[in-house]
Amino acid sequence: MNDMIVLNNVTKSFLSDRSIKDKDGKPHWFTAVEPTSLSVQQGEIFGLMGYSGAGKSTLLRLIKCLSVQMLVKSSSMALT
């Protein structure tokens, strides 16, 4: 079977409230999706399950390339 969706080590982070700083005084980044890798084969049905706020919708937006402010660190993403 062919890979239809492949994600390799994809992550998504948002800049938190500008008033929140880390211990070094730098802006705080909130990681919504930890490094994630997956592949979906042609004809395969794939589901995402998790608690509210776990990052399911954010991951789907990454897959659909709907997220405008995307921070992807050392990752690759391929859609065929």
PyMOL CGO cylinders between C-alpha atoms (Angstrom):
from pymol import cmd
from pymol.cgo import CYLINDER

trace = [
    CYLINDER, 0.00, 0.00, 0.00, 1.00, 3.61, -0.52, 0.3, 1, 1, 1, 1, 1, 1,
    CYLINDER, 1.00, 3.61, -0.52, 1.56, 6.18, 2.22, 0.3, 1, 1, 1, 1, 1, 1,
    CYLINDER, 1.56, 6.18, 2.22, -1.08, 8.88, 1.78, 0.3, 1, 1, 1, 1, 1, 1,
    CYLINDER, -1.08, 8.88, 1.78, -0.06, 10.99, 4.81, 0.3, 1, 1, 1, 1, 1, 1,
    CYLINDER, -0.06, 10.99, 4.81, 3.34, 10.92, 6.49, 0.3, 1, 1, 1, 1, 1, 1,
    CYLINDER, 3.34, 10.92, 6.49, 4.38, 13.06, 9.46, 0.3, 1, 1, 1, 1, 1, 1,
    CYLINDER, 4.38, 13.06, 9.46, 7.91, 12.83, 10.83, 0.3, 1, 1, 1, 1, 1, 1,
    CYLINDER, 7.91, 12.83, 10.83, 8.63, 14.47, 14.19, 0.3, 1, 1, 1, 1, 1, 1,
    CYLINDER, 8.63, 14.47, 14.19, 6.10, 17.31, 13.70, 0.3, 1, 1, 1, 1, 1, 1,
    CYLINDER, 6.10, 17.31, 13.70, 5.53, 19.73, 16.57, 0.3, 1, 1, 1, 1, 1, 1,
    CYLINDER, 5.53, 19.73, 16.57, 3.44, 22.86, 17.03, 0.3, 1, 1, 1, 1, 1, 1,
    CYLINDER, 3.44, 22.86, 17.03, 4.08, 25.66, 19.51, 0.3, 1, 1, 1, 1, 1, 1,
    CYLINDER, 4.08, 25.66, 19.51, 2.28, 28.90, 20.30, 0.3, 1, 1, 1, 1, 1, 1,
    CYLINDER, 2.28, 28.90, 20.30, 3.71, 32.01, 21.90, 0.3, 1, 1, 1, 1, 1, 1,
    CYLINDER, 3.71, 32.01, 21.90, 2.02, 32.37, 25.28, 0.3, 1, 1, 1, 1, 1, 1,
    CYLINDER, 2.02, 32.37, 25.28, 0.76, 35.64, 26.73, 0.3, 1, 1, 1, 1, 1, 1,
    CYLINDER, 0.76, 35.64, 26.73, 3.54, 38.19, 26.18, 0.3, 1, 1, 1, 1, 1, 1,
    CYLINDER, 3.54, 38.19, 26.18, 3.60, 39.03, 29.88, 0.3, 1, 1, 1, 1, 1, 1,
    CYLINDER, 3.60, 39.03, 29.88, 4.64, 35.45, 30.73, 0.3, 1, 1, 1, 1, 1, 1,
    CYLINDER, 4.64, 35.45, 30.73, 8.40, 34.97, 30.64, 0.3, 1, 1, 1, 1, 1, 1,
    CYLINDER, 8.40, 34.97, 30.64, 10.52, 31.91, 31.35, 0.3, 1, 1, 1, 1, 1, 1,
    CYLINDER, 10.52, 31.91, 31.35, 13.26, 31.88, 33.99, 0.3, 1, 1, 1, 1, 1, 1,
    CYLINDER, 13.26, 31.88, 33.99, 15.70, 33.52, 31.53, 0.3, 1, 1, 1, 1, 1, 1,
    CYLINDER, 15.70, 33.52, 31.53, 13.28, 36.37, 30.79, 0.3, 1, 1, 1, 1, 1, 1,
    CYLINDER, 13.28, 36.37, 30.79, 12.47, 35.06, 27.30, 0.3, 1, 1, 1, 1, 1, 1,
    CYLINDER, 12.47, 35.06, 27.30, 8.88, 34.78, 26.01, 0.3, 1, 1, 1, 1, 1, 1,
    CYLINDER, 8.88, 34.78, 26.01, 7.23, 31.51, 26.99, 0.3, 1, 1, 1, 1, 1, 1,
    CYLINDER, 7.23, 31.51, 26.99, 6.26, 29.05, 24.24, 0.3, 1, 1, 1, 1, 1, 1,
    CYLINDER, 6.26, 29.05, 24.24, 3.40, 26.60, 24.81, 0.3, 1, 1, 1, 1, 1, 1,
    CYLINDER, 3.40, 26.60, 24.81, 3.81, 23.28, 22.98, 0.3, 1, 1, 1, 1, 1, 1,
    CYLINDER, 3.81, 23.28, 22.98, 0.38, 22.18, 21.74, 0.3, 1, 1, 1, 1, 1, 1,
    CYLINDER, 0.38, 22.18, 21.74, 1.62, 19.12, 19.83, 0.3, 1, 1, 1, 1, 1, 1,
    CYLINDER, 1.62, 19.12, 19.83, 4.68, 17.26, 21.08, 0.3, 1, 1, 1, 1, 1, 1,
    CYLINDER, 4.68, 17.26, 21.08, 6.92, 15.68, 18.42, 0.3, 1, 1, 1, 1, 1, 1,
    CYLINDER, 6.92, 15.68, 18.42, 4.59, 13.36, 16.54, 0.3, 1, 1, 1, 1, 1, 1,
    CYLINDER, 4.59, 13.36, 16.54, 5.23, 10.87, 13.75, 0.3, 1, 1, 1, 1, 1, 1,
    CYLINDER, 5.23, 10.87, 13.75, 2.62, 8.84, 11.90, 0.3, 1, 1, 1, 1, 1, 1,
    CYLINDER, 2.62, 8.84, 11.90, 1.74, 7.44, 8.52, 0.3, 1, 1, 1, 1, 1, 1,
    CYLINDER, 1.74, 7.44, 8.52, -1.65, 6.69, 7.02, 0.3, 1, 1, 1, 1, 1, 1,
    CYLINDER, -1.65, 6.69, 7.02, -1.81, 4.17, 4.20, 0.3, 1, 1, 1, 1, 1, 1,
    CYLINDER, -1.81, 4.17, 4.20, -4.11, 4.41, 1.21, 0.3, 1, 1, 1, 1, 1, 1,
    CYLINDER, -4.11, 4.41, 1.21, -7.54, 3.00, 2.15, 0.3, 1, 1, 1, 1, 1, 1,
    CYLINDER, -7.54, 3.00, 2.15, -6.76, 3.05, 5.87, 0.3, 1, 1, 1, 1, 1, 1,
    CYLINDER, -6.76, 3.05, 5.87, -9.15, 4.68, 8.36, 0.3, 1, 1, 1, 1, 1, 1,
    CYLINDER, -9.15, 4.68, 8.36, -7.31, 6.67, 11.01, 0.3, 1, 1, 1, 1, 1, 1,
    CYLINDER, -7.31, 6.67, 11.01, -8.73, 8.32, 14.14, 0.3, 1, 1, 1, 1, 1, 1,
    CYLINDER, -8.73, 8.32, 14.14, -7.40, 10.68, 16.78, 0.3, 1, 1, 1, 1, 1, 1,
    CYLINDER, -7.40, 10.68, 16.78, -8.54, 10.21, 20.36, 0.3, 1, 1, 1, 1, 1, 1,
    CYLINDER, -8.54, 10.21, 20.36, -7.62, 12.14, 23.47, 0.3, 1, 1, 1, 1, 1, 1,
    CYLINDER, -7.62, 12.14, 23.47, -8.75, 14.43, 26.23, 0.3, 1, 1, 1, 1, 1, 1,
    CYLINDER, -8.75, 14.43, 26.23, -10.00, 17.96, 25.65, 0.3, 1, 1, 1, 1, 1, 1,
    CYLINDER, -10.00, 17.96, 25.65, -7.02, 20.20, 24.97, 0.3, 1, 1, 1, 1, 1, 1,
    CYLINDER, -7.02, 20.20, 24.97, -4.74, 17.32, 23.98, 0.3, 1, 1, 1, 1, 1, 1,
    CYLINDER, -4.74, 17.32, 23.98, -3.95, 18.80, 20.54, 0.3, 1, 1, 1, 1, 1, 1,
    CYLINDER, -3.95, 18.80, 20.54, -6.16, 16.67, 18.26, 0.3, 1, 1, 1, 1, 1, 1,
    CYLINDER, -6.16, 16.67, 18.26, -7.60, 19.61, 16.31, 0.3, 1, 1, 1, 1, 1, 1,
    CYLINDER, -7.60, 19.61, 16.31, -4.21, 21.30, 16.14, 0.3, 1, 1, 1, 1, 1, 1,
    CYLINDER, -4.21, 21.30, 16.14, -2.68, 18.14, 14.66, 0.3, 1, 1, 1, 1, 1, 1,
    CYLINDER, -2.68, 18.14, 14.66, -5.49, 17.96, 12.08, 0.3, 1, 1, 1, 1, 1, 1,
    CYLINDER, -5.49, 17.96, 12.08, -4.86, 21.59, 11.15, 0.3, 1, 1, 1, 1, 1, 1,
    CYLINDER, -4.86, 21.59, 11.15, -1.18, 20.77, 10.65, 0.3, 1, 1, 1, 1, 1, 1,
    CYLINDER, -1.18, 20.77, 10.65, -2.13, 17.89, 8.39, 0.3, 1, 1, 1, 1, 1, 1,
    CYLINDER, -2.13, 17.89, 8.39, -4.52, 20.09, 6.42, 0.3, 1, 1, 1, 1, 1, 1,
    CYLINDER, -4.52, 20.09, 6.42, -1.97, 22.95, 6.35, 0.3, 1, 1, 1, 1, 1, 1,
    CYLINDER, -1.97, 22.95, 6.35, -4.58, 25.35, 7.74, 0.3, 1, 1, 1, 1, 1, 1,
    CYLINDER, -4.58, 25.35, 7.74, -2.40, 26.68, 10.50, 0.3, 1, 1, 1, 1, 1, 1,
    CYLINDER, -2.40, 26.68, 10.50, -0.93, 29.99, 9.33, 0.3, 1, 1, 1, 1, 1, 1,
    CYLINDER, -0.93, 29.99, 9.33, 1.55, 30.56, 12.16, 0.3, 1, 1, 1, 1, 1, 1,
    CYLINDER, 1.55, 30.56, 12.16, 3.22, 27.18, 12.14, 0.3, 1, 1, 1, 1, 1, 1,
    CYLINDER, 3.22, 27.18, 12.14, 6.44, 26.53, 14.02, 0.3, 1, 1, 1, 1, 1, 1,
    CYLINDER, 6.44, 26.53, 14.02, 7.95, 23.28, 12.81, 0.3, 1, 1, 1, 1, 1, 1,
    CYLINDER, 7.95, 23.28, 12.81, 11.31, 22.42, 14.32, 0.3, 1, 1, 1, 1, 1, 1,
    CYLINDER, 11.31, 22.42, 14.32, 13.52, 19.85, 12.55, 0.3, 1, 1, 1, 1, 1, 1,
    CYLINDER, 13.52, 19.85, 12.55, 10.56, 18.03, 11.09, 0.3, 1, 1, 1, 1, 1, 1,
    CYLINDER, 10.56, 18.03, 11.09, 9.21, 17.00, 7.75, 0.3, 1, 1, 1, 1, 1, 1,
    CYLINDER, 9.21, 17.00, 7.75, 5.68, 16.63, 6.51, 0.3, 1, 1, 1, 1, 1, 1,
    CYLINDER, 5.68, 16.63, 6.51, 4.51, 15.06, 3.26, 0.3, 1, 1, 1, 1, 1, 1,
    CYLINDER, 4.51, 15.06, 3.26, 1.05, 14.78, 1.78, 0.3, 1, 1, 1, 1, 1, 1,
    CYLINDER, 1.05, 14.78, 1.78, 0.55, 12.81, -1.42, 0.3, 1, 1, 1, 1, 1, 1,
]
cmd.load_cgo(trace, "trace")
